[in-house]
């Protein structure tokens, strides 16, 4: 039942938090991707946790207080899930300091709203400030890992250099902490620099399951170059230490997803299936490029997650080998090995 509930919540809209509910810790604010600039909280129930976008005005779902620590989530006056607790995040994720350096991007991927975030969110995070933020969070008892991503504010090479410099600073103070890095890397040199700086895991995002869709939604990137970078990342970081986002809901079918997951697994990378998030900033341009966007439902998420589970088992891979980034967080997706 928790699997079906988590899938339904992932596919739901904003969670309305009435003014009488006072949160005991700050909300999480995304700095990159489709949710850039939006606020969210992590809810926990049974053995699952989900990061949900929130609203203080209205929403498809409503959070209601059960007692001092527990809540319930209601849709149309019907309780969808009860005995919910709220989990604080460090930076963006539970147990992780997940920072975004470049908070604007020149790549123009249609689903991403990094450039529409508020002006404060567009300011690049300076290495020194990012380092101080990570060190402050490292003192928290729930601190377990670090993850670093960035938009391309200037050049890809500058992004790699900024990430590597930050990783090197961290390694001097935290020699054994897992560090995941999510760059736009286009050659082996980029990956070698990050690995030698001290990164332990990498996420190189395929983004879409079909080349034709990729060309429409990521017009300034190259599909074949991305696949090559994933293969090079596995050579640098090792099998089971490289992951790659595949967005679901851009017009692909299940056969496309299966082929993409198998392509990744065949080289030792683990696909991360991510539901497309649409909003007032990206929906119009996505529709213009792709036609009508069909919302993803929970049953498809579950079907694809079970497919992914079988593929990973066949290739001897697991999401449990990752100590940082999305699989260890497990809030935004159905994760084989964690949720099923």
N, C-alpha and C positions, 0 to 999 in steps of 0.2 A: 504494500500500500504506500509506503514512503517513497518508492520509486515513482509511482504514478503521481503522487502529490508534488514531488519535486519537479517532474516534467511539466505539470500543469502550472506551477508557480513560475518556472522559467519562461513559459509562453504567455504569461499574464502581463497586464499593463502595470501602471504605477500603483504602489501601496500607499493609500491615504493614511496619514498619521494625524488624528485630531489634535487640536491645540491643548487639550487637557492632559495629553500624554507627554511627559517631559523625559526625553532621552537622557540617560546617565553618562553618555560619552558622545564625542563628536561623530557626525556622519562621515562616510567615506565619499570622496570626490574624485572621479576619474579625470585624468589629464590627457588621455589619448584614446583613439578608437571611436566607435559609434556613440559611446556614452560620455565623451569628453565634456566636462563642465557640469554633468549631472550629479546629483547626490543619491546615496544608497545606504542601506543598512544590511547586515548579515543576520538572517533569522535561522534558528536551529530548531529542529523537531525530530523525534526518533533518533536515527543515526545520520540524518541529512542536515546540510546547511545550504542556504541559498542567499545570494546577494540580490536584493531587490531595489529597483529605483523607487524613490519615495516622493510624495507630494504633500504639502501642508494645505492644499486647496481642495483637491478632489482626486479620485482614483478608482480604478476598476475594483480594487480590493480595499478593505479597511482593517487597520490594526486596532484591536480593542484589548483593554486591560482585564486580565483574570484576577491577578493578585499583584503583590509588589514586584515579583520577578517574572511572572508568566503572562503570556498574551494569547489571544486567538486571532485568526484571520478570517474575515467575513466577506462573502460576496452575496449581494442581494438579500441581506439579512439571514443568510444561511452560513453556518460555521463550516469553513473549508478545512481548517486544521486548528487544533487546540494544543495547549501545553507547549507553546512556542516560547523560546528564550531568545534574547538578542546577544550577539557576540561582537565585541569591539574589534576593530582592525588596528594594525599598527600604521602602516602607510598603504592604504588601498586593499590590503589582504590580511586575514587573520594570521598571526604568527610571522608575518613577513614585512620587511621594509621594502616596498615596491615603489621605486621612484622613476619619474619620467623627466629626462633632462631637456631635450628640445620640445617646446610646447607649441610649436607651429610646424607646418610641414609644406613642402613644395611639391610633393608627389601627386597630389590631387586624386587619391582613391575616393570613389564616390560614396562609399559607406561611412567613411571616417569624418568625424565632426571636430577634430582637434582645432581647426582654424575658426570654428564658430564658438568655441568656449569663450567665456567672458575675458575681458582685457587682462585681468590679473592672471588668469590661467594661461594666457598666451606668452607670458614672460618666461624665458628660458630659466631653468633651475641651474644656478651656478654650481660648479663642482664642489666648492668649499661649503656651500649651504647644504647641498645634498649629503656630503660627508658628515656634517654636523647633525643633520636630521637622522641619518642612519646610526651614528654613534649614540645619539640620545635614545633611539628605539632599541638599541642593542642591550640596554640596561633593563628592559622589560622582561619579566619572567617567562612570557610566552614567545619571546623572540627566537626564531629557528632558522631563518634564511633571509637572503637579500635577492631582489630582482631589479634589473635596470633596463629601461626601454627609452626610446627617444624618437621624436619626429625629426625630419630632415629640414632643419631651419636654414642651413647653408649648403654644405656638401656632405656626401656620404662619408668621405674621408674624415671630415671634421667630427661627424657623429661618432665614428669609430675611435678617434683620438680622445674625445671627451669621455667616452665610456671606459676606455682603457686606463686613462689617468685616474678616474674615480676608483676603479677596481684595484689598481695598484695601491692607492692610499688606504683602502679598506683592508687589503691583505697585510699591510704592516701592523695593523691593530687587531685584526681578526683573522688569523692565519688558517683556520680550519672551517669557517662558516661556509655553507653552500652559497654560491653566487650564480644566479641564472641571468643570462643576458639575452635581450630581444632586439637585435639590430636589424637594419637593412644592410646586409652584407652581400657583396656582389662578386667577391673573388676570395681565393684562399688566404691572401695576405691579411684581409680584414679579420678573418676567423683566427688566424695564427696570432695576431696582435692581441685579441681578446683572451685567447687561451693562455698565452704567456703572461698576460697581466694578472691572471688568477681566476678567470671565470671557470665554473665547473660544468655548467649546462647551457645549452643554447636553444633559442626558439627562432626559427627561420620560417616565416609564414608563407605557405602556398596560397592562402587566401580563398581560392575558388577551386572547385573540382573539375572545371573544364577550361581549356585554353581560350575558347571563344568568349566566355564570360569574363575571364581575367582581362582580356584586351579591352573590354568595354568599361570595366569598373576600376581598373588600375592602368590608365592609359600611358603613364610615364614609367612603367616598370616592364620587365621582360619575363615572360613565363618560363622559358627554357633556362634563362639565367638563374631564376629563383630555384628551380629544381636542381640545377648544378650546385648552387650554394648549399642546399640541404645535404646533398651527397658529400660535399667537401666538409661540412660541419660534422658529419658523422665520422669522417676520417680524422678530424682534429679532436673531437670530444669523446668519440666512441659510441657504439651502438647502445641505445637505451638512455642516452644523455642528450638527445636532440628531439625536439618536438616541433610541430608545425600546425598553425591554425588553418582549418578549413571551414569557411562560413557556409552555413546551411540556409537556403531560402533565396538564392540568387537566380533560380531558374533551372538548377541542375536536378537530376533525378537520382534515385537510390543507387542505380548502376554506376553513375558517375562517382558518387561518394565511395562506393566499394572499390572502384578502380584506383581512386586517389589514395585511399587508405592502404591498399595493397602495394602501390608503387612506393609509398613512404616506408612501409614495413620491410619491403624487400631490400632497402638500403640501410635499415637499422634505425629509422626515425619513427616516432609515434605521432600519428595525427591527433589533433585536438578539435573535436567537432563543436563549433560555436554557432548558436542560433543567431541569424541576422536580427539586429536591433534597428528598427526604423524610428524616425522622429521627424519633427517639423523641419529640421535642417537637411536631412539626407533623402527623405522619401521622394520628393519631386524629381531630383536629379537621377535617382535610381530608376524610377518609373520611366523617365524620359529615355534612359539608356536601355532598359531591359523589358519594358512593358509592365503590365500589372504585376504587383508583388503579392504573391499568395502567402498569407501568414502560416507559420509553422505551428503544428499542433503537437501536443505531448506524445501522442501515439507514434508519430514519425520519429521524434527524438528517441524514444525507447527502442523502436525498431532498429534505428541506425546504431545506437549504443550497443545493442546486442550483436549486431553485425561486426562492429569494431572489436568487441570482446573476442569473438571467434577468430578474427584476423590476427590479433595480437597473440593469442594462444598458439596459432599455427606457426607464427614466425618467432616464437620464443621471446616476446617482448612484453613489457608490463608498464603501466602508469606508475607503479609503486617504486620504480627505480629513480624517480625524480624527487628531489628534495627541495626544489624551489619552483617559483612561477605557478602556472595554472593548475597542474595536476595535484600538487601538494596543498593548494588552496581549496579546490573542489567546489567553489561556490556558484559558478556561472554555467556549468555544463553537467551532463550526466557522464560520470567518469567510470569506465570499466575498472574493476579492481577496488573501487571505493563505493560506488552507488549500486553496482550489480556485479 
